[in-house]
């Protein structure tokens, strides 16, 4: 049997992740998320109102994002969850991952990535 395995390595920087969060929170996922708030192990006083729009919050120490669904269920997003979302895209939605890397993604792509990160699958839409 003739088999070929091809692997591709992706680098997704913290600013791209922040951009994806903006796209998800402000467009792609706002039909099921009622609130998202950061939680850190230190003072939040220096955080901007749009804390998710810059990479600086991602590059801080330990953090998590509390996501509240419209129905009131809460979930926490961590660096590990976000990375898992990318891994799941690579397994089943490689075209979306390619669009993210090429900066050619849309709100739906960001929503799918965030759902994969939170739920491990697509729950909404």
C-alpha positions in Angstrom: 0.0 0.0 0.0 1.3 3.4 -0.9 0.7 6.0 1.9 2.0 9.6 2.3 1.7 11.6 5.5 1.9 15.3 5.2 2.0 17.5 8.3 1.7 21.2 8.5 2.7 23.4 11.4 0.7 26.5 12.2 1.8 29.5 14.3 -1.0 31.5 15.7 0.1 34.5 17.7 -1.6 36.0 20.7 -2.8 39.1 18.7 -4.5 36.8 16.2 -6.2 35.0 19.1 -7.3 38.3 20.5 -8.6 39.3 17.1 -10.6 36.0 17.0 -12.1 36.7 20.4 -13.2 40.2 19.2 -14.8 38.6 16.2 -16.5 36.0 18.3 -17.6 38.2 21.2 -18.8 41.1 19.0 -20.3 39.2 16.1 -20.0 35.4 15.6 -21.0 34.2 19.1 -23.1 37.0 20.4 -26.3 35.1 19.6 -25.5 32.6 22.4 -23.1 34.4 24.7 -24.7 37.0 27.0 -21.5 37.9 28.9 -17.8 37.3 28.9 -15.5 38.5 31.7 -11.8 38.1 32.5 -10.6 36.5 35.7 -7.0 37.0 36.8 -5.0 36.1 39.9 -4.1 39.8 40.2 -5.5 43.3 40.1 -7.8 44.0 37.1 -7.8 47.8 37.6 -5.4 48.3 34.7 -7.4 46.3 32.2 -9.1 48.2 29.4 -12.8 48.0 28.8 -12.2 45.9 25.7 -9.7 43.7 27.4 -10.0 41.0 24.8 -9.1 43.2 21.9 -5.3 43.2 22.6 -2.8 40.4 23.1 -1.7 41.9 26.4 -4.3 40.1 28.5 -3.4 36.7 26.8 0.3 37.3 27.6 -0.3 37.8 31.3 0.1 35.0 33.8 -2.8 32.8 34.9 -6.2 33.9 33.5 -9.5 32.5 32.5 -12.5 33.9 30.8 -16.0 33.4 32.3 -18.5 32.8 29.5 -22.2 33.1 30.3 -24.6 31.6 27.9 -28.0 33.3 27.3 -29.6 30.5 29.3 -27.3 31.3 32.2 -24.9 28.3 32.0 -21.3 29.3 32.7 -18.1 28.0 31.2 -14.4 29.0 31.6 -12.0 29.4 28.8 -8.3 29.1 29.4 -5.2 29.0 27.2 -5.5 25.3 27.1 -9.2 25.5 25.9 -8.3 27.9 23.1 -5.4 25.7 22.0 -7.8 22.7 22.0 -10.1 24.7 19.7 -7.3 25.1 17.2 -6.5 21.4 17.5 -10.1 20.4 16.8 -10.2 22.8 13.8 -7.1 21.0 12.4 -8.8 17.6 12.8 -12.2 18.4 11.2 -12.3 22.0 9.9 -8.9 22.5 8.3 -10.3 25.1 5.8 -11.4 27.3 8.8 -7.9 27.0 10.4 -6.3 27.9 7.0 -8.6 30.9 6.8 -7.6 32.0 10.3 -3.9 31.7 9.6 -4.4 33.6 6.3 -6.4 36.3 8.1 -9.3 35.5 5.8 -11.8 34.3 8.4 -15.3 35.6 9.2 -17.6 35.8 12.3 -18.9 32.2 11.7 -15.3 30.8 11.7 -14.5 32.6 15.0 -17.8 31.2 16.4 -16.9 27.7 15.4 -13.4 28.0 16.9 -14.8 29.3 20.2 -17.5 26.6 20.4 -14.9 24.0 19.8 -12.7 25.6 22.5 -15.5 25.7 25.1 -17.7 22.6 24.3 -15.3 20.4 22.3 -17.9 20.4 19.5 -20.4 22.7 17.7 -23.4 23.1 19.9 -25.0 26.2 18.3 -25.8 26.9 14.7 
